[in-house]
Amino acid sequence: MRTLRVFCVLAIAFALTGCFKIDQTLTLNNDGSGVLEMRYGMSEQAIAQLEAMEKMAEAMGEDEGEAMTMDADTPFDMSFDEAQVREEFEAKELDGVELLSATSETVDGWRYMQLIIRFDHLAALNQTEFLEDNPLSLTQNADGHYVLTQGDDQAGANGDDIDSELEAQMLQQMAAMFAGLRIASRVVVPTEIIDTDATEVDGRTAAWIYDIEENPNVLTELRNIRMRVVFSSEGVSMDAGQH
């Protein structure tokens, strides 16, 4: 029931704070190295309310405050403090990955953080906190084409039926709380895209855009999301089998 508990936490948070936005682009070079650019934002009012909730949870103690804390399964553990982001990233001393920049800004009452991360290969990028719980995988299919995936083939299929039904019902009830939610994830590959389950394709860019204002079923889709893009291996030399 862990997933259901996370949705409960999200429901409480969004009921109080409103929407969250994230926009990220992963660019792969033909040798498997690349850059991840990520921009996420939340209103300053929302941030203040979440900080107040965390202080209240601390005052209540671990048991009573557990349901109110933002754990690693939610986006709220992301910091909007440049110095803190750099310090935490460098403290992990990850091999093959480098934080090139971390900048924050406030626009129209919203606080944004922009990160640019360079990586030598996907296995290195998967060590970061942004992907360690949902890593990218690179393999080759029978035709020799590269297959980049993220997410579990069994997403949403391994929980018990009661859990799944409860989550589905809760998602329907929570839709209004998530007004304004928008998540955009893009992958730029070095060669022709052969196949993908992306919601949009433009040349060598596959994009998964989830905007609740355009699609009221977005919460259910996000629960079962599995991103996949197949691209040509011509002129490309990557280490397949990375997770």
GROMACS elastic network, one bead per residue, 0.5 to 0.9 nm:
[ bonds ]
;  ai    aj funct       b0    kb
    1     4     6  0.52668   500
    1     5     6  0.64265   500
    1     6     6  0.88946   500
    1   159     6  0.79414   500
    1   160     6  0.87265   500
    1   163     6  0.63526   500
    2     5     6  0.51371   500
    2     6     6  0.63955   500
    2     7     6  0.88510   500
    3     6     6  0.51003   500
    3     7     6  0.64035   500
    3     8     6  0.87822   500
    3    73     6  0.87037   500
    3   163     6  0.86040   500
    3   167     6  0.82009   500
    4     7     6  0.51160   500
    4     8     6  0.63617   500
    4     9     6  0.88247   500
    4   163     6  0.70840   500
    4   164     6  0.84602   500
    4   166     6  0.76975   500
    4   167     6  0.59657   500
    4   170     6  0.86756   500
    5     8     6  0.50200   500
    5     9     6  0.63856   500
    5    10     6  0.86956   500
    5    67     6  0.77924   500
    6     9     6  0.50878   500
    6    10     6  0.62200   500
    6    11     6  0.86110   500
    6    67     6  0.86832   500
    6    70     6  0.87238   500
    6    71     6  0.83111   500
    6    73     6  0.69557   500
    6    74     6  0.74179   500
    7    11     6  0.60453   500
    7    12     6  0.86840   500
    7   167     6  0.76947   500
    7   170     6  0.79326   500
    7   171     6  0.80488   500
    8    11     6  0.50386   500
    8    12     6  0.63947   500
    8    13     6  0.86653   500
    8    67     6  0.79921   500
    8   170     6  0.83477   500
    9    12     6  0.52905   500
    9    13     6  0.62138   500
    9    14     6  0.86423   500
    9    67     6  0.62876   500
    9    68     6  0.63003   500
    9    69     6  0.75438   500
    9    70     6  0.72672   500
    9    74     6  0.86496   500
   10    13     6  0.50277   500
   10    14     6  0.59552   500
   10    15     6  0.82794   500
   10    70     6  0.83582   500
   10    74     6  0.74695   500
   11    14     6  0.53573   500
   11    15     6  0.59285   500
   11    16     6  0.86183   500
   11   170     6  0.88217   500
   11   174     6  0.63641   500
   11   177     6  0.70997   500
   11   178     6  0.84260   500
   12    15     6  0.52265   500
   12    16     6  0.64790   500
   12    17     6  0.86680   500
   12    68     6  0.78316   500
   13    16     6  0.53355   500
   13    17     6  0.59349   500
   13    18     6  0.77692   500
   13    46     6  0.86020   500
   13    49     6  0.86186   500
   13    50     6  0.71979   500
   13    53     6  0.87896   500
   13    68     6  0.82259   500
   13    70     6  0.86604   500
   14    19     6  0.65429   500
   14    20     6  0.86187   500
   14    46     6  0.85533   500
   14   174     6  0.88137   500
   14   177     6  0.57305   500
   14   178     6  0.63049   500
   15    18     6  0.62718   500
   15   174     6  0.85947   500
   15   176     6  0.88590   500
   15   177     6  0.53503   500
   15   178     6  0.79244   500
   16    46     6  0.73797   500
   16    49     6  0.72806   500
   16    50     6  0.84268   500
   16   177     6  0.86373   500
   17    20     6  0.88885   500
   17    42     6  0.87798   500
   17    43     6  0.79534   500
   17    45     6  0.70678   500
   17    47     6  0.77346   500
   17    48     6  0.89674   500
   17    49     6  0.67553   500
   17    50     6  0.76149   500
   17   177     6  0.89160   500
   18    42     6  0.85457   500
   18    43     6  0.81580   500
   18    46     6  0.68609   500
   18   177     6  0.66265   500
   18   178     6  0.62976   500
   18   179     6  0.68970   500
   18   180     6  0.75914   500
   18   181     6  0.82286   500
   19    42     6  0.69744   500
   19    43     6  0.79648   500
   19    46     6  0.84247   500
   19   177     6  0.79654   500
   19   178     6  0.56224   500
   19   179     6  0.61688   500
   19   180     6  0.52685   500
   19   182     6  0.80140   500
   20    40     6  0.77050   500
   20    41     6  0.61837   500
   20    42     6  0.52307   500
   20    43     6  0.79150   500
   20    75     6  0.85946   500
   20   178     6  0.82144   500
   20   180     6  0.73604   500
   20   181     6  0.53914   500
   20   182     6  0.68894   500
   20   183     6  0.82940   500
   21    39     6  0.82660   500
   21    40     6  0.55846   500
   21    41     6  0.52794   500
   21    42     6  0.66377   500
   21   180     6  0.80674   500
   21   181     6  0.59853   500
   21   182     6  0.51070   500
   21   183     6  0.59072   500
   21   184     6  0.83529   500
   22    38     6  0.73818   500
   22    39     6  0.57589   500
   22    41     6  0.64102   500
   22   181     6  0.87837   500
   22   182     6  0.66460   500
   22   183     6  0.50414   500
   22   184     6  0.62931   500
   22   185     6  0.81171   500
   23    37     6  0.83258   500
   23    38     6  0.59032   500
   23    39     6  0.52165   500
   23    40     6  0.62376   500
   23    41     6  0.89946   500
   23   182     6  0.82327   500
   23   183     6  0.60423   500
   23   185     6  0.59511   500
   23   186     6  0.81493   500
   24    36     6  0.71580   500
   24    37     6  0.54807   500
   24    39     6  0.61153   500
   24    40     6  0.82208   500
   24   183     6  0.84911   500
   24   184     6  0.63417   500
   24   186     6  0.61940   500
   24   187     6  0.85995   500
   25    35     6  0.81438   500
   25    36     6  0.58026   500
   25    37     6  0.51951   500
   25    38     6  0.65021   500
   25   184     6  0.83867   500
   25   185     6  0.59604   500
   25   187     6  0.57487   500
   25   188     6  0.73460   500
   25   207     6  0.87413   500
   26    34     6  0.73879   500
   26    35     6  0.59708   500
   26    37     6  0.64446   500
   26    38     6  0.85609   500
   26   185     6  0.79958   500
   26   186     6  0.61266   500
   26   188     6  0.61057   500
   26   189     6  0.84729   500
   27    33     6  0.85389   500
   27    34     6  0.54301   500
   27    35     6  0.53188   500
   27    36     6  0.63654   500
   27    37     6  0.83273   500
   27   186     6  0.83372   500
   27   187     6  0.59066   500
   27   189     6  0.63083   500
   27   190     6  0.81547   500
   27   205     6  0.88688   500
   28    31     6  0.80618   500
   28    32     6  0.60788   500
   28    33     6  0.60197   500
   28    35     6  0.68757   500
   28    36     6  0.87828   500
   28   121     6  0.89811   500
   28   187     6  0.76722   500
   28   188     6  0.61190   500
   28   189     6  0.52200   500
   28   190     6  0.61956   500
   29    32     6  0.54479   500
   29    33     6  0.54005   500
   29    34     6  0.53737   500
   29    35     6  0.85660   500
   29   188     6  0.87528   500
   29   189     6  0.70303   500
   29   190     6  0.56307   500
   29   236     6  0.84099   500
   29   238     6  0.89804   500
   30    33     6  0.74299   500
   30    34     6  0.87992   500
   30   189     6  0.80439   500
   30   190     6  0.55384   500
   30   191     6  0.79813   500
   30   233     6  0.88440   500
   30   235     6  0.71901   500
   30   237     6  0.60633   500
   30   238     6  0.68187   500
   31    34     6  0.85317   500
   31   120     6  0.86837   500
   31   121     6  0.81969   500
   31   236     6  0.63769   500
   31   237     6  0.51775   500
   31   238     6  0.51318   500
   31   239     6  0.81395   500
   32   119     6  0.87813   500
   32   120     6  0.69283   500
   32   121     6  0.51995   500
   32   122     6  0.69872   500
   32   236     6  0.83464   500
   32   237     6  0.72036   500
   32   239     6  0.69526   500
   33   118     6  0.78037   500
   33   119     6  0.56240   500
   33   122     6  0.71672   500
   33   238     6  0.85150   500
   34   117     6  0.85096   500
   34   118     6  0.59531   500
   34   119     6  0.55383   500
   34   120     6  0.66504   500
   34   121     6  0.71907   500
   34   122     6  0.83052   500
   35   116     6  0.68939   500
   35   117     6  0.55655   500
   35   119     6  0.61533   500
   35   120     6  0.89084   500
   36   115     6  0.78973   500
   36   116     6  0.57836   500
   36   117     6  0.50914   500
   36   118     6  0.64618   500
   36   119     6  0.79865   500
   36   125     6  0.85892   500
   37   114     6  0.73610   500
   37   115     6  0.57001   500
   37   117     6  0.64313   500
   37   118     6  0.88119   500
   38   113     6  0.79476   500
   38   114     6  0.57008   500
   38   115     6  0.51131   500
   38   116     6  0.65181   500
   38   117     6  0.84386   500
   39   112     6  0.67104   500
   39   113     6  0.55208   500
   39   115     6  0.63579   500
   39   116     6  0.89129   500
   40    78     6  0.86768   500
   40    80     6  0.88978   500
   40   111     6  0.84136   500
   40   112     6  0.55734   500
   40   113     6  0.55556   500
   40   114     6  0.68281   500
   40   115     6  0.88704   500
   41    80     6  0.83687   500
   41   110     6  0.65336   500
   41   111     6  0.54554   500
   41   113     6  0.64144   500
   41   114     6  0.89414   500
   42    45     6  0.83189   500
   42    46     6  0.64995   500
   42    47     6  0.67802   500
   42   109     6  0.87669   500
   42   110     6  0.55407   500
   42   111     6  0.55946   500
   42   112     6  0.67406   500
   43    46     6  0.51329   500
   43    47     6  0.64121   500
   43    48     6  0.87689   500
   43   106     6  0.88932   500
   43   108     6  0.86685   500
   43   109     6  0.57989   500
   43   111     6  0.58381   500
   43   112     6  0.85910   500
   44    47     6  0.50686   500
   44    48     6  0.62186   500
   44    49     6  0.86407   500
   44   106     6  0.83785   500
   44   109     6  0.58375   500
   44   110     6  0.54625   500
   44   111     6  0.59617   500
   45    48     6  0.51797   500
   45    49     6  0.62537   500
   45    50     6  0.87005   500
   45   109     6  0.78385   500
   45   110     6  0.82933   500
   46    49     6  0.51218   500
   46    50     6  0.61739   500
   46    51     6  0.86102   500
   46   110     6  0.89967   500
   47    50     6  0.51510   500
   47    51     6  0.61651   500
   47    52     6  0.86196   500
   47    76     6  0.88149   500
   47   111     6  0.85768   500
   48    51     6  0.51667   500
   48    52     6  0.62628   500
   48    53     6  0.87211   500
   49    52     6  0.50398   500
   49    53     6  0.62329   500
   49    54     6  0.87432   500
   50    54     6  0.62465   500
   50    55     6  0.86819   500
   50    69     6  0.87815   500
   50    70     6  0.84481   500
   50    76     6  0.83310   500
   51    54     6  0.51329   500
   51    55     6  0.63079   500
   51    56     6  0.86385   500
   52    55     6  0.51587   500
   52    56     6  0.61820   500
   52    57     6  0.86213   500
   53    56     6  0.50400   500
   53    57     6  0.61415   500
   53    58     6  0.86751   500
   53    68     6  0.66707   500
   53    69     6  0.73276   500
   54    58     6  0.62201   500
   54    59     6  0.86331   500
   54    65     6  0.82544   500
   54    68     6  0.70327   500
   54    69     6  0.57996   500
   54    70     6  0.77177   500
   55    58     6  0.50880   500
   55    59     6  0.62445   500
   55    60     6  0.86629   500
   56    59     6  0.50781   500
   56    60     6  0.61980   500
   56    61     6  0.87451   500
   56    65     6  0.74617   500
   56    68     6  0.84341   500
   57    60     6  0.50529   500
   57    61     6  0.62937   500
   57    62     6  0.73613   500
   57    64     6  0.72331   500
   57    66     6  0.70156   500
   57    67     6  0.83584   500
   57    68     6  0.61379   500
   57    69     6  0.64898   500
   58    61     6  0.52693   500
   58    62     6  0.69146   500
   58    65     6  0.65449   500
   58    69     6  0.86984   500
   59    62     6  0.87167   500
   59    65     6  0.79067   500
   60    63     6  0.78453   500
   60    64     6  0.56792   500
   60    65     6  0.54740   500
   61    64     6  0.57330   500
   61    65     6  0.56369   500
   61    66     6  0.80725   500
   62    65     6  0.53090   500
   62    66     6  0.57231   500
   63    66     6  0.55282   500
   63    67     6  0.83340   500
   64    67     6  0.72457   500
   64    68     6  0.84495   500
   65    68     6  0.54296   500
   65    69     6  0.65559   500
   66    69     6  0.55867   500
   66    70     6  0.87026   500
   67    70     6  0.84282   500
   70    73     6  0.78434   500
   70    74     6  0.63592   500
   70    75     6  0.81588   500
   70    76     6  0.60361   500
   70    77     6  0.64888   500
   71    74     6  0.59951   500
   71    75     6  0.84619   500
   71    76     6  0.76743   500
   71    77     6  0.67191   500
   72    75     6  0.73204   500
   72    76     6  0.79664   500
   72    77     6  0.63259   500
   72   129     6  0.89028   500
   72   133     6  0.89823   500
   73    76     6  0.86847   500
   73    77     6  0.86417   500
   73   133     6  0.85122   500
   74    77     6  0.68735   500
   74    78     6  0.88587   500
   75    78     6  0.59740   500
   76    79     6  0.77280   500
   78    85     6  0.83755   500
   79    82     6  0.78488   500
   79    84     6  0.71427   500
   79    85     6  0.64076   500
   79   113     6  0.80307   500
   80    84     6  0.81581   500
   80    85     6  0.76678   500
   80   103     6  0.87387   500
   80   104     6  0.65684   500
   80   105     6  0.88446   500
   80   111     6  0.72234   500
   80   112     6  0.68709   500
   80   113     6  0.56816   500
   81    84     6  0.53156   500
   81    85     6  0.62019   500
   81    86     6  0.87583   500
   81   102     6  0.88818   500
   81   103     6  0.84637   500
   81   104     6  0.71838   500
   81   113     6  0.80163   500
   82    85     6  0.52338   500
   82    86     6  0.62988   500
   82    87     6  0.86155   500
   82   102     6  0.57266   500
   82   103     6  0.58973   500
   82   104     6  0.64190   500
   82   113     6  0.78440   500
   83    86     6  0.52418   500
   83    87     6  0.60619   500
   83    88     6  0.85963   500
   83   102     6  0.83365   500
   84    87     6  0.50604   500
   84    88     6  0.60471   500
   84    89     6  0.84208   500
   85    88     6  0.53536   500
   85    89     6  0.60786   500
   85    90     6  0.85714   500
   85   102     6  0.72481   500
   86    89     6  0.51544   500
   86    90     6  0.60246   500
   86    91     6  0.83992   500
   86    99     6  0.75123   500
   86   101     6  0.84757   500
   86   102     6  0.70724   500
   87    90     6  0.53157   500
   87    91     6  0.59932   500
   87    92     6  0.89016   500
   88    91     6  0.51170   500
   88    92     6  0.67364   500
   89    92     6  0.56764   500
   89    93     6  0.73535   500
   89    94     6  0.81236   500
   89    98     6  0.86404   500
   89    99     6  0.73763   500
   89   128     6  0.80512   500
   89   129     6  0.87619   500
   90    93     6  0.54034   500
   90    94     6  0.76129   500
   90    98     6  0.85103   500
   90    99     6  0.81435   500
   91    94     6  0.84110   500
   92   128     6  0.86382   500
   93    97     6  0.89356   500
   94    97     6  0.61236   500
   94    98     6  0.78584   500
   94   124     6  0.74252   500
   94   125     6  0.89526   500
   94   127     6  0.71377   500
   94   128     6  0.78348   500
   95    98     6  0.81997   500
   95   119     6  0.89185   500
   95   120     6  0.87859   500
   95   124     6  0.65025   500
   95   127     6  0.87885   500
   96   118     6  0.83101   500
   96   119     6  0.56472   500
   96   120     6  0.50791   500
   96   121     6  0.71088   500
   96   123     6  0.86329   500
   96   124     6  0.53720   500
   96   125     6  0.77925   500
   97   117     6  0.69979   500
   97   118     6  0.56621   500
   97   120     6  0.63270   500
   97   121     6  0.82169   500
   97   124     6  0.58347   500
   97   125     6  0.62518   500
   97   127     6  0.86180   500
   97   128     6  0.84486   500
   98   101     6  0.89950   500
   98   116     6  0.86594   500
   98   117     6  0.56663   500
   98   118     6  0.51895   500
   98   119     6  0.63699   500
   98   120     6  0.89657   500
   99   102     6  0.74134   500
   99   115     6  0.74831   500
   99   116     6  0.61566   500
   99   118     6  0.63915   500
   99   119     6  0.88304   500
  100   115     6  0.77001   500
  100   116     6  0.54375   500
  100   117     6  0.55372   500
  100   118     6  0.65853   500
  101   114     6  0.77760   500
  101   115     6  0.57209   500
  101   116     6  0.52656   500
  101   117     6  0.72633   500
  102   113     6  0.70173   500
  102   114     6  0.57035   500
  102   116     6  0.67210   500
  102   117     6  0.89620   500
  103   112     6  0.83451   500
  103   113     6  0.57987   500
  103   114     6  0.52670   500
  103   115     6  0.67123   500
  104   111     6  0.71668   500
  104   112     6  0.54675   500
  104   114     6  0.61277   500
  104   115     6  0.88296   500
  105   110     6  0.82931   500
  105   111     6  0.58437   500
  105   112     6  0.53754   500
  105   113     6  0.66963   500
  105   114     6  0.84547   500
  106   109     6  0.63676   500
  106   110     6  0.54022   500
  106   112     6  0.61215   500
  106   113     6  0.89600   500
  107   110     6  0.51980   500
  107   111     6  0.64748   500
  107   112     6  0.77110   500
  108   111     6  0.84795   500
  117   125     6  0.83882   500
  118   125     6  0.82231   500
  119   122     6  0.70416   500
  119   123     6  0.88142   500
  119   124     6  0.63083   500
  119   125     6  0.58553   500
  120   123     6  0.84368   500
  120   124     6  0.66784   500
  120   125     6  0.79748   500
  121   124     6  0.55509   500
  121   125     6  0.67326   500
  121   238     6  0.84277   500
  121   239     6  0.80896   500
  121   242     6  0.84542   500
  122   126     6  0.61099   500
  122   127     6  0.88701   500
  122   135     6  0.87425   500
  122   136     6  0.69319   500
  122   137     6  0.77156   500
  122   138     6  0.78856   500
  122   239     6  0.89972   500
  122   242     6  0.66545   500
  122   243     6  0.72854   500
  123   126     6  0.51503   500
  123   127     6  0.68849   500
  123   135     6  0.84521   500
  123   136     6  0.80114   500
  123   137     6  0.83563   500
  123   242     6  0.57475   500
  123   243     6  0.57139   500
  124   127     6  0.55163   500
  124   128     6  0.76761   500
  125   128     6  0.57531   500
  125   130     6  0.86693   500
  125   131     6  0.72371   500
  125   132     6  0.84716   500
  125   135     6  0.84764   500
  125   136     6  0.84923   500
  126   129     6  0.79019   500
  126   130     6  0.77590   500
  126   131     6  0.50132   500
  126   132     6  0.52433   500
  126   133     6  0.84829   500
  126   134     6  0.80970   500
  126   135     6  0.53111   500
  126   136     6  0.66341   500
  126   243     6  0.72594   500
  127   130     6  0.82616   500
  127   131     6  0.67625   500
  127   132     6  0.53702   500
  127   135     6  0.83563   500
  128   131     6  0.57313   500
  128   132     6  0.58053   500
  129   132     6  0.53634   500
  129   133     6  0.75829   500
  130   133     6  0.76090   500
  130   134     6  0.79828   500
  130   135     6  0.86640   500
  131   134     6  0.50177   500
  131   136     6  0.73379   500
  132   135     6  0.55683   500
  132   136     6  0.89942   500
  134   150     6  0.67268   500
  134   151     6  0.61626   500
  134   152     6  0.82971   500
  135   149     6  0.86245   500
  135   150     6  0.61437   500
  135   151     6  0.73726   500
  135   243     6  0.63453   500
  136   148     6  0.69667   500
  136   149     6  0.57628   500
  136   151     6  0.76616   500
  136   242     6  0.79112   500
  136   243     6  0.59388   500
  137   147     6  0.79367   500
  137   148     6  0.56799   500
  137   149     6  0.52257   500
  137   150     6  0.62351   500
  137   151     6  0.88367   500
  137   240     6  0.83602   500
  137   241     6  0.70544   500
  137   242     6  0.55370   500
  138   146     6  0.68136   500
  138   147     6  0.56402   500
  138   149     6  0.66273   500
  138   238     6  0.86751   500
  138   239     6  0.78356   500
  138   240     6  0.52185   500
  138   241     6  0.55267   500
  138   242     6  0.52232   500
  138   243     6  0.67575   500
  139   145     6  0.83891   500
  139   146     6  0.57515   500
  139   147     6  0.51859   500
  139   148     6  0.66906   500
  139   149     6  0.85448   500
  139   239     6  0.82594   500
  139   242     6  0.70212   500
  140   143     6  0.77121   500
  140   144     6  0.53978   500
  140   145     6  0.53794   500
  140   147     6  0.56197   500
  140   148     6  0.86902   500
  140   230     6  0.88096   500
  140   233     6  0.86892   500
  140   240     6  0.62710   500
  140   241     6  0.77577   500
  141   144     6  0.52595   500
  141   145     6  0.56115   500
  141   146     6  0.65352   500
  141   147     6  0.67572   500
  141   230     6  0.87321   500
  142   145     6  0.75040   500
  143   146     6  0.88803   500
  144   232     6  0.79831   500
  144   233     6  0.65603   500
  145   194     6  0.82306   500
  145   230     6  0.65755   500
  145   231     6  0.58495   500
  145   232     6  0.50047   500
  145   234     6  0.82728   500
  146   229     6  0.82972   500
  146   230     6  0.56245   500
  146   231     6  0.54309   500
  146   232     6  0.63737   500
  146   233     6  0.60071   500
  146   238     6  0.85529   500
  146   240     6  0.75313   500
  147   228     6  0.70777   500
  147   229     6  0.58774   500
  147   231     6  0.66123   500
  147   240     6  0.86587   500
  148   227     6  0.80867   500
  148   228     6  0.57140   500
  148   229     6  0.53351   500
  148   230     6  0.63175   500
  148   231     6  0.82263   500
  149   152     6  0.89209   500
  149   226     6  0.71794   500
  149   227     6  0.54459   500
  149   229     6  0.65419   500
  149   230     6  0.86525   500
  150   225     6  0.86038   500
  150   226     6  0.57182   500
  150   227     6  0.51239   500
  150   228     6  0.66156   500
  151   154     6  0.86143   500
  151   155     6  0.71828   500
  151   224     6  0.84555   500
  151   225     6  0.66328   500
  151   227     6  0.64282   500
  151   228     6  0.86684   500
  152   156     6  0.86403   500
  152   224     6  0.84872   500
  152   225     6  0.82252   500
  152   226     6  0.63564   500
  153   156     6  0.88921   500
  153   157     6  0.85628   500
  153   226     6  0.70739   500
  154   157     6  0.50193   500
  154   158     6  0.63363   500
  154   224     6  0.85680   500
  155   158     6  0.70618   500
  155   159     6  0.88381   500
  155   223     6  0.76836   500
  155   224     6  0.52982   500
  155   225     6  0.73058   500
  155   226     6  0.76314   500
  156   159     6  0.63328   500
  156   164     6  0.73183   500
  156   223     6  0.70323   500
  156   224     6  0.56768   500
  157   160     6  0.80575   500
  157   161     6  0.88418   500
  157   164     6  0.84529   500
  157   224     6  0.87743   500
  158   161     6  0.89069   500
  159   162     6  0.83057   500
  159   163     6  0.63418   500
  159   164     6  0.64666   500
  160   163     6  0.53566   500
  160   164     6  0.63707   500
  160   165     6  0.87822   500
  161   164     6  0.50998   500
  161   165     6  0.61083   500
  161   166     6  0.85677   500
  162   165     6  0.51484   500
  162   166     6  0.61341   500
  162   167     6  0.85609   500
  163   166     6  0.52363   500
  163   167     6  0.61853   500
  163   168     6  0.86654   500
  164   167     6  0.51215   500
  164   168     6  0.61483   500
  164   169     6  0.86674   500
  165   168     6  0.51075   500
  165   169     6  0.62435   500
  165   170     6  0.85634   500
  166   169     6  0.51925   500
  166   170     6  0.60864   500
  166   171     6  0.85654   500
  167   170     6  0.50070   500
  167   171     6  0.60253   500
  167   172     6  0.86546   500
  167   220     6  0.88774   500
  168   171     6  0.51719   500
  168   172     6  0.64379   500
  168   173     6  0.88529   500
  168   220     6  0.70030   500
  169   172     6  0.52860   500
  169   173     6  0.64626   500
  169   174     6  0.87201   500
  170   173     6  0.50859   500
  170   174     6  0.60190   500
  170   175     6  0.87156   500
  171   175     6  0.62174   500
  171   217     6  0.87279   500
  171   219     6  0.62908   500
  171   220     6  0.66516   500
  172   175     6  0.55770   500
  172   176     6  0.85190   500
  172   216     6  0.87943   500
  172   217     6  0.80236   500
  172   219     6  0.81294   500
  172   220     6  0.82269   500
  173   176     6  0.72259   500
  173   177     6  0.83507   500
  174   177     6  0.53238   500
  174   178     6  0.68037   500
  174   219     6  0.86447   500
  175   178     6  0.54504   500
  175   179     6  0.70572   500
  175   212     6  0.79570   500
  175   216     6  0.68816   500
  175   217     6  0.80758   500
  175   218     6  0.85924   500
  175   219     6  0.72520   500
  176   179     6  0.55661   500
  176   216     6  0.88753   500
  177   180     6  0.89653   500
  178   181     6  0.55316   500
  178   212     6  0.73525   500
  178   219     6  0.87959   500
  179   212     6  0.65857   500
  179   213     6  0.67279   500
  180   211     6  0.74082   500
  180   212     6  0.64577   500
  180   213     6  0.63056   500
  181   210     6  0.80441   500
  181   211     6  0.60912   500
  181   212     6  0.57210   500
  181   213     6  0.76277   500
  182   209     6  0.75342   500
  182   210     6  0.56212   500
  182   212     6  0.65012   500
  182   213     6  0.83083   500
  183   208     6  0.80026   500
  183   209     6  0.59817   500
  183   210     6  0.51097   500
  183   211     6  0.64953   500
  184   207     6  0.70924   500
  184   208     6  0.58062   500
  184   210     6  0.62415   500
  184   211     6  0.81978   500
  185   206     6  0.84907   500
  185   207     6  0.57256   500
  185   208     6  0.52133   500
  185   209     6  0.64756   500
  185   210     6  0.87430   500
  186   198     6  0.88399   500
  186   205     6  0.66672   500
  186   206     6  0.56758   500
  186   208     6  0.62986   500
  186   209     6  0.83350   500
  187   204     6  0.82067   500
  187   205     6  0.56138   500
  187   206     6  0.53165   500
  187   207     6  0.64160   500
  187   208     6  0.88200   500
  187   229     6  0.83749   500
  188   191     6  0.88801   500
  188   203     6  0.88917   500
  188   204     6  0.56514   500
  188   206     6  0.65335   500
  188   207     6  0.87145   500
  189   192     6  0.75861   500
  189   193     6  0.75354   500
  189   204     6  0.56059   500
  189   205     6  0.65601   500
  189   206     6  0.82540   500
  189   229     6  0.88331   500
  189   231     6  0.70993   500
  190   193     6  0.89350   500
  190   204     6  0.69617   500
  190   231     6  0.81275   500
  190   232     6  0.84807   500
  190   235     6  0.89201   500
  190   236     6  0.76563   500
  191   204     6  0.64626   500
  191   231     6  0.61283   500
  191   232     6  0.56108   500
  191   233     6  0.73100   500
  191   234     6  0.72927   500
  191   235     6  0.81049   500
  191   236     6  0.78553   500
  192   203     6  0.74324   500
  192   204     6  0.58539   500
  192   230     6  0.86974   500
  192   231     6  0.55444   500
  192   232     6  0.54927   500
  192   233     6  0.87236   500
  192   234     6  0.88452   500
  193   196     6  0.74068   500
  193   201     6  0.86119   500
  193   203     6  0.75521   500
  193   204     6  0.59205   500
  193   205     6  0.79763   500
  193   206     6  0.80648   500
  193   229     6  0.70975   500
  193   230     6  0.59322   500
  193   232     6  0.65089   500
  194   229     6  0.77084   500
  194   230     6  0.53238   500
  194   231     6  0.50542   500
  194   232     6  0.65003   500
  195   198     6  0.89501   500
  195   228     6  0.82140   500
  195   229     6  0.59006   500
  195   231     6  0.70208   500
  196   199     6  0.87225   500
  196   201     6  0.84089   500
  196   206     6  0.73961   500
  196   227     6  0.79856   500
  196   228     6  0.54708   500
  196   230     6  0.59977   500
  196   231     6  0.86652   500
  197   200     6  0.86196   500
  197   206     6  0.85662   500
  197   208     6  0.84122   500
  197   226     6  0.84367   500
  197   227     6  0.65514   500
  197   228     6  0.57772   500
  197   229     6  0.67939   500
  198   201     6  0.67276   500
  198   206     6  0.57048   500
  198   207     6  0.54226   500
  198   208     6  0.51295   500
  198   209     6  0.82415   500
  198   227     6  0.69410   500
  198   228     6  0.72252   500
  198   229     6  0.74924   500
  199   206     6  0.77453   500
  199   207     6  0.60354   500
  199   208     6  0.50347   500
  199   209     6  0.63411   500
  199   210     6  0.86293   500
  200   205     6  0.83316   500
  200   206     6  0.60033   500
  200   207     6  0.50359   500
  200   208     6  0.64686   500
  200   209     6  0.75392   500
  201   204     6  0.74838   500
  201   205     6  0.57923   500
  201   207     6  0.61397   500
  201   208     6  0.89480   500
  202   205     6  0.51829   500
  202   206     6  0.65421   500
  202   207     6  0.81804   500
  203   206     6  0.79946   500
  204   231     6  0.86184   500
  206   229     6  0.73070   500
  208   227     6  0.78385   500
  210   214     6  0.82169   500
  210   215     6  0.75222   500
  210   218     6  0.61483   500
  210   219     6  0.87104   500
  210   221     6  0.85597   500
  210   222     6  0.79228   500
  211   214     6  0.55168   500
  211   215     6  0.61342   500
  211   216     6  0.82111   500
  211   218     6  0.68729   500
  212   216     6  0.51630   500
  212   217     6  0.72568   500
  212   218     6  0.55867   500
  212   219     6  0.76877   500
  213   216     6  0.64811   500
  213   218     6  0.89811   500
  214   218     6  0.86700   500
  215   218     6  0.56067   500
  216   219     6  0.75584   500
  217   220     6  0.56436   500
  217   221     6  0.65176   500
  217   222     6  0.88952   500
  218   221     6  0.50180   500
  218   222     6  0.60839   500
  218   223     6  0.86268   500
  219   222     6  0.51513   500
  219   223     6  0.63108   500
  220   223     6  0.51748   500
  220   224     6  0.68289   500
  220   225     6  0.87559   500
  221   224     6  0.54398   500
  221   225     6  0.59232   500
  222   226     6  0.86317   500
  232   235     6  0.84662   500
  232   236     6  0.79277   500
  233   236     6  0.51131   500
  233   237     6  0.74419   500
  233   238     6  0.87657   500
  234   237     6  0.85134   500
  237   240     6  0.88747   500
  239   242     6  0.66634   500
  240   243     6  0.89707   500
